[in-house]
Amino acid sequence: MKKRLLIGAIALWGVCGAAHAQMMDRWCIEDNGAICWKINGRLPHFDHVEMSGQKLSVVLRYGVNADGAFSLNRSLVFPMLRMKPNKTQNNLKQRFDVNIPGMVTIDDLTLTDEKVKDVNFDGIMTVESSFSHVYRRKKVDNAVSLKRVLYPSPNSAYYCEEYTFTNQMKNAITMRVPEWKVKYTTPEEAGVYGAYHIEASLSKSGVFVLNPGESLELSAVFSGRKEGDEPFARINLDADRAGRRALIAQWRNNLVLDTPDKTLNTMFAFAKLRGAESIYNTKGGLMHGPGGEAYYAAIWANDQAEYINPFFPYLGYEIGNQSALNAFRHFARYMNDEYRPIPSSIISEGVGYWHGAKDRGDGAMIAYGAARYALARGNEKEARELWPLIEWCLEYCRRKLTDQGVVASDSDELENRFPAGNANLCTSSLYYDALLSASFLGKELGLPSSRLKEYSQQAAALRRAIESHFGYDIEGYKSYRYYEGNDVLRAWICMPLTVGIYDRSRGTIDALFSSRLWTNDGLLTQAGTETFWDRSTLYALRGTIAAGEVEKGIDFLKQYSQRRLLGDHVPYAIEAWPEGDQRHLSAESGLYCRIFTEGLFGIRPTGFRSFEMTPRLPKDWKYANLNKVRAFNSDFDIQVVRVKDKLDVRVYKGKELVYKKKIKEGESVRIVLSV
């Protein structure tokens, strides 16, 4: 009897826990893959989201007030309109806190008592609401409906808002739209390219009579340009909207995650969008930028080289691949015979650099990312171009080895926000992985076997050094210290798991998901603090699943994804908190996708047409598919199906079955794709 009561209590707790999670969700997933916030109380609520095109980025600070009215503040960033001094964050910015519907009148009265019905987001924001109207001294609810559609131009330096007012009453109404245009001109001496014009205007003005059921459409465009450039006189919003939707569809329909978990599938789709959209067409070529109203027209050794560039080949987005190649070309400009460190960041459209935190382990970051990118891209010409950079970075790291055999650096990617000692675990882990990738890549390029053997031996020696120097019992866990003298748990102890070092996986995973580090927002950067950065959480989730702790990894991944996709701040991975107010920096979304490509499916590039794969399935999943994979210069589908105690692994190129095998849990297979 007691046993049955206990089982019942556990079941009830599970149901209540799931119900509680649903109650905390603010957004839901629509059948078309969008997310929707249906307004049903819990007001006021405000959020912010970033959207980007090749010439502009916009952060929308939006929400619904306590009275049900929509609130919108637009922050526009023009990455290529540089301000003096021409430093990293000196992009032209302008905020517009203007209420467009508030300018419109109905029968001489302003629109009042707005009630937002829902907010829909799929890469374009759509807001449905209605207004009341006093007609013949009587208040008529839902007299006029309004549809807002908000999005950036995909290729031009402007942001678009479309408004559709529809008469829901039984009588005609008269709407008045004012002439509205504002223009800001910056001082000529303040801009790198002289004076800039920021403009905003409505597409039409006048008096319009709407019969019952008829609609009035108008638009607002917010733009920026150099003084000598022609104004945006003939804007085709239909083309801009269609262009934005075409890109969203392209990202959605390539590298498609198909699992029994709708939330994971959907957040993966959104992560592809955010990771791919934040690429800017600068005078220094295509540059992927983190965003966040601060980081544009520039590249970093961590965000771009390490985080997002190795992911782009899987997505098959050519603009993304070209931005990755361009980033590595910019870093290669700083190779030198004296082996001085490559700058951490190339800024201001490529004309300058930032090296404020000195050597952060950037050589290891670049070698790691460039080698993985070259292998997954499967383009020999690009690989040969990148090889000197990879080789230089590997030699730089070798020269930085300490007496303990690990890589010394001045700081790490957190740039002295937290202690990193003279040599940190993250840098040595990345260098280890880069050596392995270099041995695979060198073989494809026909390098002498003696060179490849040397890289393999260096990797083996480094792995031993990582264990002897960083391996540590810390706060009761058999895991790693982040640097010599570190005695407090740190989030980046996850790094060995992401590069295939599982010697201390059990203790490390237990430490990561202990109350000392794990919170509702993922991992604390350091135990005992309140600071969290999503990047370490995303690495930890990938490494945990790759190490075989699938149930625990998926459980925490679900918690994290539910909060980021459907909670109060949606729908992307974020940078950090409290710093940056949880900005939707772009490269973190690439790290989210890599939880699946490298964690769940365990893909490790081994050649231009080959990879090792160690697929994992949670016990309650019957399948997991990764379709339209565009890596290795191919287009293929991976299907993993649970068959009793084994996994049936199949790889298709189109309708052709190119690989089929039933394997044990945790078994690795090697896939070779034909030309």
C-alpha positions, -999 to 999 in steps of 0.1 A, spaced: 0 0 0 28 24 10 46 15 -23 15 23 -44 10 56 -25 46 65 -31 43 57 -68 11 77 -70 27 107 -53 57 106 -76 34 104 -106 13 133 -93 45 153 -87 55 147 -123 21 158 -136 21 189 -114 57 197 -123 48 195 -160 17 216 -154 37 242 -135 62 244 -164 33 250 -188 18 277 -165 51 295 -165 53 295 -203 43 328 -218 45 317 -254 33 287 -273 44 270 -305 22 273 -336 17 246 -362 38 266 -387 68 267 -364 63 303 -352 59 311 -315 28 330 -303 21 351 -271 -16 350 -266 -25 378 -242 -44 363 -213 -34 383 -183 0 385 -164 4 421 -175 23 442 -179 51 424 -196 80 437 -217 108 420 -237 134 427 -263 145 409 -294 171 416 -322 166 412 -359 193 417 -385 198 423 -422 231 428 -441 231 466 -437 212 471 -404 202 456 -371 172 465 -350 165 457 -313 127 459 -306 119 467 -270 82 457 -270 55 446 -247 20 450 -235 11 476 -209 -12 469 -179 -41 483 -199 -35 460 -228 -20 484 -252 11 476 -273 44 493 -264 73 496 -290 107 512 -289 130 506 -318 168 508 -315 184 509 -349 220 501 -355 238 509 -388 271 489 -386 287 505 -417 280 541 -407 310 544 -384 314 571 -358 347 586 -345 368 573 -329 364 542 -352 363 517 -324 343 485 -318 311 499 -305 310 531 -324 282 522 -349 256 548 -357 226 542 -335 192 558 -331 162 550 -310 126 558 -321 100 558 -293 70 568 -315 35 555 -315 24 553 -351 -12 543 -345 -14 572 -320 -11 596 -349 -41 582 -367 -76 594 -359 -111 579 -365 -139 604 -369 -118 631 -353 -109 609 -323 -76 593 -315 -75 555 -314 -80 545 -277 -83 515 -255 -60 492 -275 -63 455 -266 -35 433 -280 -48 399 -290 -15 381 -297 21 386 -307 35 362 -333 72 358 -341 89 336 -367 118 360 -376 91 386 -385 70 401 -357 33 403 -362 10 419 -336 -28 416 -338 -49 440 -317 -81 461 -317 -93 495 -306 -125 508 -291 -143 537 -307 -170 561 -294 -198 562 -320 -230 581 -313 -219 585 -277 -216 547 -272 -184 529 -268 -179 501 -294 -154 475 -285 -133 459 -313 -143 488 -336 -111 488 -356 -86 459 -358 -49 465 -364 -22 442 -377 14 453 -373 42 435 -393 78 444 -382 110 433 -399 144 445 -412 152 448 -449 174 418 -458 199 438 -479 193 475 -474 198 499 -445 163 503 -434 137 487 -411 100 483 -420 67 485 -402 35 477 -419 1 487 -405 -33 474 -416 -64 490 -401 -97 473 -407 -131 487 -400 -150 461 -379 -181 483 -373 -214 482 -392 -210 518 -404 -184 537 -424 -156 555 -406 -132 583 -416 -95 579 -409 -70 607 -410 -33 600 -414 -9 629 -410 21 637 -431 49 625 -409 86 625 -416 116 630 -392 152 635 -401 184 635 -380 217 646 -394 249 639 -376 278 664 -375 301 658 -404 331 658 -381 316 630 -360 314 604 -387 342 584 -403 325 589 -436 312 624 -429 276 633 -421 248 607 -419 211 610 -423 186 590 -402 151 593 -415 117 579 -407 84 585 -426 49 572 -433 41 559 -467 9 579 -471 -12 606 -456 -47 620 -461 -83 613 -453 -97 578 -460 -133 566 -457 -135 529 -448 -168 511 -453 -175 480 -431 -149 454 -436 -125 476 -456 -89 482 -447 -63 509 -448 -27 499 -453 2 521 -446 39 517 -436 67 533 -417 103 530 -428 133 539 -407 166 543 -426 202 555 -424 226 566 -451 257 586 -458 251 622 -468 262 617 -504 241 586 -510 207 587 -527 176 586 -504 156 554 -503 130 568 -526 114 537 -541 111 511 -514 93 479 -523 80 465 -491 65 435 -508 100 426 -521 117 432 -488 91 412 -468 93 384 -494 131 385 -492 131 382 -454 106 354 -456 127 336 -482 158 337 -460 138 324 -430 124 296 -451 159 287 -464 174 285 -429 143 266 -416 144 240 -445 181 231 -443 197 212 -414 163 202 -400 161 186 -366 134 161 -362 129 146 -328 98 137 -306 104 169 -287 86 199 -304 103 225 -281 138 213 -290 130 211 -327 116 247 -327 144 263 -307 169 246 -330 150 262 -360 151 297 -343 188 292 -334 196 287 -371 178 319 -379 196 340 -353 230 325 -361 226 331 -398 209 365 -400 236 385 -382 260 389 -411 270 423 -424 281 433 -458 311 456 -449 338 471 -470 360 444 -454 337 417 -468 310 397 -452 314 398 -414 293 378 -389 287 400 -358 275 392 -324 251 421 -323 235 434 -291 237 471 -302 275 469 -297 293 443 -317 290 447 -355 312 449 -386 338 431 -366 349 395 -357 362 378 -326 384 347 -321 358 332 -298 324 343 -312 332 338 -349 363 316 -352 354 292 -324 316 293 -319 298 299 -352 322 293 -381 325 255 -375 287 253 -377 280 271 -410 290 243 -433 262 221 -418 236 247 -425 246 252 -462 241 290 -460 267 302 -486 267 337 -471 275 321 -437 303 301 -453 318 331 -470 317 351 -438 335 323 -420 362 322 -447 365 360 -447 369 360 -409 398 336 -411 414 356 -439 413 387 -416 430 369 -388 456 355 -412 467 391 -419 482 392 -385 504 362 -387 541 372 -381 575 356 -380 580 366 -343 549 347 -332 534 377 -315 497 369 -306 470 375 -332 446 402 -320 414 390 -303 392 410 -326 393 426 -360 371 457 -359 356 486 -378 350 467 -411 385 452 -409 405 484 -407 415 481 -370 418 456 -342 412 452 -305 436 434 -282 426 449 -248 426 416 -229 459 406 -246 463 369 -254 430 352 -244 440 319 -260 430 333 -293 455 312 -313 438 280 -299 404 294 -307 413 302 -343 431 269 -349 402 249 -334 376 267 -355 395 270 -388 404 233 -388 368 221 -380 354 245 -406 378 234 -433 370 197 -427 332 202 -426 332 225 -455 349 199 -477 364 224 -501 401 216 -508 409 250 -522 396 268 -491 414 243 -469 447 249 -486 442 286 -481 434 282 -444 462 257 -437 490 283 -431 468 300 -405 460 268 -388 497 257 -388 508 292 -375 483 291 -346 493 255 -337 530 265 -336 520 296 -316 503 275 -290 532 250 -289 556 279 -281 533 289 -252 535 256 -235 544 259 -198 568 236 -179 536 216 -170 528 211 -207 497 233 -209 491 265 -229 498 298 -212 477 329 -219 471 363 -204 434 358 -199 405 337 -214 375 346 -234 358 363 -204 386 389 -206 395 391 -169 359 393 -157 368 362 -137 402 349 -127 419 326 -153 454 323 -140 484 320 -163 471 290 -180 434 279 -182 416 247 -190 396 261 -219 426 272 -240 444 238 -236 412 219 -245 408 239 -277 444 234 -286 441 197 -281 411 195 -304 428 216 -330 458 192 -331 434 163 -337 416 182 -365 449 192 -380 460 156 -383 428 148 -402 431 179 -424 468 174 -431 461 139 -444 435 153 -468 460 179 -480 487 153 -485 511 164 -458 540 141 -448 530 114 -424 558 125 -401 541 159 -397 508 142 -389 524 119 -364 539 149 -347 505 165 -343 491 132 -329 520 129 -304 515 165 -293 478 159 -288 485 128 -267 511 147 -246 487 176 -241 459 153 -230 482 138 -203 492 174 -192 456 184 -190 449 155 -166 480 161 -145 478 199 -143 440 206 -143 426 173 -130 415 180 -94 391 172 -67 373 204 -63 344 211 -38 341 173 -34 339 165 -72 365 146 -92 367 171 -119 390 200 -129 404 232 -116 401 259 -142 436 273 -134 463 266 -109 451 279 -75 414 277 -84 394 261 -56 359 271 -66 338 254 -92 337 271 -126 314 265 -156 342 260 -181 352 227 -164 329 213 -192 355 220 -219 373 186 -219 339 169 -225 334 188 -257 367 176 -272 363 139 -263 382 138 -230 359 118 -207 384 108 -180 366 128 -154 332 130 -170 312 116 -141 325 141 -115 325 169 -139 288 164 -150 278 160 -113 295 193 -105 280 211 -135 244 202 -126 249 206 -88 232 234 -69 265 251 -68 265 258 -105 231 251 -121 203 276 -119 170 282 -138 190 302 -163 218 276 -168 253 276 -153 267 302 -131 301 313 -143 316 307 -109 299 290 -79 288 315 -53 281 343 -78 250 354 -97 266 358 -131 257 335 -159 268 333 -196 249 311 -219 280 301 -239 294 279 -211 259 264 -205 257 255 -242 291 239 -242 283 219 -210 250 206 -225 269 195 -256 297 179 -237 274 161 -213 254 144 -241 285 136 -260 300 119 -229 270 96 -228 251 111 -199 221 115 -223 192 114 -198 207 141 -176 219 162 -205 185 161 -224 166 168 -192 186 200 -185 185 209 -222 147 207 -221 146 229 -191 169 255 -207 151 254 -240 117 258 -225 128 289 -207 146 305 -236 120 297 -262 87 300 -244 94 320 -212 96 357 -205 127 365 -227 125 347 -261 133 330 -284 171 327 -285 201 318 -264 215 350 -247 248 364 -239 249 370 -202 234 385 -171 237 409 -154 261 422 -180 243 431 -213 208 426 -201 206 391 -217 213 404 -252 205 380 -281 241 378 -293 242 357 -324 270 332 -321 255 316 -290 227 303 -312 254 285 -333 265 269 -300 229 258 -294 228 240 -327 261 223 -321 245 206 -290 227 185 -316 252 181 -344 282 173 -322 264 162 -290 233 142 -298 245 130 -332 281 131 -322 295 143 -355 333 147 -356 347 157 -390 376 135 -402 379 144 -438 364 164 -467 339 136 -473 340 117 -440 330 120 -404 328 99 -373 294 98 -356 283 86 -321 246 91 -320 227 92 -287 190 88 -280 172 94 -247 154 62 -235 120 76 -242 128 87 -277 121 62 -306 140 83 -331 161 114 -339 167 127 -375 189 154 -388 178 161 -424 192 182 -452 227 183 -437 248 203 -461 283 196 -447 312 178 -464 302 193 -497 271 170 -497 234 170 -490 224 141 -468 200 129 -441 208 111 -409 182 89 -393 185 71 -360 158 47 -348 157 28 -316 153 -10 -322 150 -28 -289 184 -23 -272 202 -10 -303 202 20 -326 195 16 -363 216 43 -380 210 52 -417 224 79 -439 207 89 -471 218 111 -500 185 119 -516 168 85 -519 201 66 -520 209 47 -488 247 52 -484 250 38 -448 231 13 -427 241 -4 -394 226 -14 -361 249 -3 -333 250 -4 -295 244 27 -274 276 47 -274 292 30 -304 309 52 -330 306 47 -368 325 62 -396 306 76 -425 322 82 -460 302 102 -485 309 97 -522 317 127 -544 
